[in-house]
Amino acid sequence: MAHPNFADFYQVPDLKFDIKRLRSDLDVILMNKGFKSPEGVTNFGAIPLNQIPNDNESIKGNNIRGIYWTIPDEKGKEVARDIPIEESRYTQILPEFKNTYFNEVYEVLKSKFKLGRVRLLLKEPRSTLSWHKDPEPRLHIPIITNLGCSMVIENIAKHLPADGQVTITNNTKYHNFFNGGEQSRIHLVACVLENPFKKN
């Protein structure tokens, strides 16, 4: 049996974070802050880690999600949803993360990658995202997951374990994420502004 081609899932070599510390500080954050989603969006939530400097509006409303493209019906016509985001302006970590392990993780990631928004993303049990594509790849660090969680890029599905490793996914292709388990899935997700999947 042929192995799937995981070329659109890039596991970053020599980079791994402490999953116990991530989970411990996630508990602290969740005691003080809940997940939010844009109006009308179900089964999805986000907690921003960074914002446009001194601009609290940059982490509210539709700025939580941002523009994407989808094919909503059998006619096959692609349509844009939501609003464009100026990702490169998101450079200021929020105060509630400064004295946590997330600040250390953020600084390490910023030293290695050109990042936009960095968020904790929630996918509720027994739910899926729409079939869509994004403007840029996404960096994932799973914190809470289960074996029923997989990312699907085009026709390839892959489970990303919560082991502290970092995976960049090619979200510029059509994809979704499903949580078929009975517990919430929480990933640290960052927009990566230099596309490692682009062919020269």
C-alpha positions as CSV (number, residue, x, y, z in Angstrom):
1,M,0.0,0.0,0.0
2,A,1.4,3.4,-1.0
3,H,2.1,6.0,1.7
4,P,0.2,9.3,1.5
5,N,2.2,12.3,0.3
6,F,2.5,14.6,3.3
7,A,4.4,17.3,1.3
8,D,1.8,19.9,2.5
9,F,2.6,19.2,6.2
10,Y,6.1,20.4,7.1
11,Q,7.3,19.3,10.5
12,V,9.9,21.9,11.6
13,P,13.1,20.0,12.5
14,D,14.9,20.7,15.8
15,L,12.1,22.7,17.3
16,K,10.0,21.3,20.1
17,F,8.2,22.9,23.0
18,D,7.3,21.6,26.5
19,I,3.7,20.3,26.2
20,K,3.3,20.1,29.9
21,R,4.1,23.8,30.3
22,L,1.8,24.7,27.4
23,R,-1.1,22.8,29.0
24,S,-0.4,24.3,32.4
25,D,-0.4,27.9,31.2
26,L,-3.3,27.2,28.9
27,D,-5.3,26.3,32.1
28,V,-4.3,29.7,33.6
29,I,-5.3,31.6,30.5
30,L,-8.7,29.8,30.3
31,M,-9.5,30.6,33.9
32,N,-9.4,34.3,33.0
33,K,-10.4,34.4,29.3
34,G,-12.8,32.5,27.1
35,F,-12.8,31.6,23.4
36,K,-14.6,34.0,21.1
37,S,-15.9,33.6,17.6
38,P,-17.2,36.0,14.9
39,E,-20.9,36.5,15.0
40,G,-22.8,33.6,13.4
41,V,-19.8,31.2,13.5
42,T,-20.4,28.0,15.4
43,N,-18.0,25.3,16.7
44,F,-15.0,27.6,16.4
45,G,-13.3,29.9,18.9
46,A,-10.1,31.9,19.2
47,I,-8.0,33.6,21.8
48,P,-5.5,36.1,20.2
49,L,-2.0,36.1,21.6
50,N,-0.9,39.2,19.7
51,Q,-2.4,42.4,18.2
52,I,-1.6,45.5,16.2
53,P,0.3,47.6,18.7
54,N,-2.1,49.5,21.0
55,D,-5.1,48.6,18.8
56,N,-7.6,46.6,20.8
57,E,-10.0,46.6,17.9
58,S,-7.6,44.5,15.9
59,I,-8.5,41.4,18.0
60,K,-12.3,41.9,17.9
61,G,-15.1,40.8,15.6
62,N,-14.1,39.6,12.2
63,N,-10.5,40.2,12.9
64,I,-10.6,37.0,14.9
65,R,-11.0,35.0,11.7
66,G,-10.1,36.9,8.5
67,I,-10.5,36.4,4.8
68,Y,-10.7,32.9,3.2
69,W,-12.1,31.4,0.0
70,T,-14.6,28.6,-0.2
71,I,-16.7,26.7,-2.8
72,P,-20.1,26.7,-1.1
73,D,-22.2,24.5,-3.4
74,E,-22.2,22.1,-6.4
75,K,-21.9,24.9,-8.9
76,G,-18.2,25.0,-8.0
77,K,-17.8,28.8,-8.0
78,E,-15.2,30.1,-5.5
79,V,-16.3,32.9,-3.3
80,A,-14.4,35.1,-0.7
81,R,-15.7,35.3,2.9
82,D,-14.9,37.6,5.8
83,I,-12.4,40.5,5.7
84,P,-8.7,40.9,4.7
85,I,-6.2,41.1,7.6
86,E,-3.0,43.1,7.6
87,E,-1.1,40.2,9.2
88,S,2.4,41.8,9.3
89,R,1.1,44.5,11.7
90,Y,0.3,42.0,14.5
91,T,3.5,42.4,16.5
92,Q,2.5,43.1,20.1
93,I,1.9,40.2,22.5
94,L,-1.1,40.7,24.8
95,P,-0.4,41.5,28.4
96,E,-2.1,38.3,29.8
97,F,0.5,36.2,28.0
98,K,3.6,38.1,29.0
99,N,4.4,36.1,32.2
100,T,3.5,32.7,30.7
101,Y,5.3,30.1,28.7
102,F,3.4,31.3,25.6
103,N,5.6,34.4,25.6
104,E,8.7,32.3,25.4
105,V,7.2,30.2,22.6
106,Y,6.1,33.4,20.7
107,E,9.6,34.9,20.9
108,V,11.2,31.7,19.7
109,L,8.8,31.4,16.8
110,K,9.3,35.1,15.9
111,S,13.0,34.6,15.7
112,K,12.6,31.8,13.2
113,F,9.6,32.8,11.1
114,K,7.9,36.0,9.8
115,L,4.5,35.8,11.6
116,G,1.2,37.5,11.5
117,R,-1.6,36.7,13.9
118,V,-1.0,34.1,16.6
119,R,-4.0,32.6,18.2
120,L,-5.2,29.7,20.3
121,L,-7.9,28.1,18.2
122,L,-10.7,25.9,19.5
123,K,-12.5,23.2,17.5
124,E,-15.4,21.8,19.4
125,P,-16.1,18.0,19.6
126,R,-17.8,16.4,16.6
127,S,-17.4,19.4,14.3
128,T,-15.6,20.5,11.2
129,L,-14.4,23.6,9.4
130,S,-15.7,24.6,6.0
131,W,-13.8,23.4,2.9
132,H,-11.7,26.5,2.3
133,K,-8.3,28.0,1.6
134,D,-6.4,30.8,3.3
135,P,-4.0,33.6,2.1
136,E,-1.0,32.0,3.8
137,P,0.3,28.8,5.5
138,R,-0.4,28.2,9.2
139,L,2.0,27.0,11.9
140,H,0.4,24.5,14.4
141,I,1.4,23.5,17.8
142,P,-1.3,21.1,19.1
143,I,-1.9,21.5,22.8
144,I,-5.1,19.5,23.4
145,T,-6.2,16.9,20.8
146,N,-7.5,13.4,20.4
147,L,-7.2,10.6,17.8
148,G,-10.4,11.8,16.1
149,C,-8.8,15.1,15.0
150,S,-7.2,15.4,11.6
151,M,-6.3,18.1,9.2
152,V,-7.3,17.4,5.6
153,I,-5.4,19.2,2.8
154,E,-6.9,18.4,-0.6
155,N,-7.3,14.6,-0.3
156,I,-4.7,13.9,2.4
157,A,-5.6,13.6,6.1
158,K,-3.1,13.8,8.9
159,H,-3.4,13.7,12.7
160,L,-1.2,16.2,14.4
161,P,-0.2,14.9,17.9
162,A,0.1,17.1,21.0
163,D,3.8,16.4,21.6
164,G,5.3,19.8,21.5
165,Q,6.4,19.6,17.8
166,V,5.7,22.3,15.3
167,T,4.0,21.7,11.9
168,I,3.5,24.2,9.1
169,T,0.5,23.3,6.9
170,N,-0.2,24.5,3.4
171,N,-3.4,26.3,4.0
172,T,-3.1,28.0,0.6
173,K,-4.6,24.8,-0.8
174,Y,-8.2,23.7,-0.1
175,H,-8.4,22.1,3.3
176,N,-10.4,21.6,6.5
177,F,-10.0,20.4,10.0
178,F,-12.3,18.0,11.7
179,N,-12.7,17.0,15.4
180,G,-14.4,13.6,15.5
181,G,-13.6,13.1,19.1
182,E,-15.6,13.9,22.3
183,Q,-13.2,16.6,23.7
184,S,-12.3,20.0,22.4
185,R,-9.2,20.4,20.2
186,I,-7.0,23.4,21.0
187,H,-4.0,24.4,18.9
188,L,-1.6,27.3,19.0
189,V,-1.8,28.6,15.4
190,A,0.2,31.3,13.7
191,C,0.0,32.8,10.2
192,V,3.3,32.3,8.4
193,L,4.0,35.2,6.0
194,E,6.8,33.7,4.1
195,N,5.4,30.6,2.3
196,P,7.7,27.6,2.6
197,F,5.6,25.7,0.1
198,K,6.0,28.2,-2.8
199,K,8.0,26.7,-5.7
200,N,10.8,28.9,-6.9
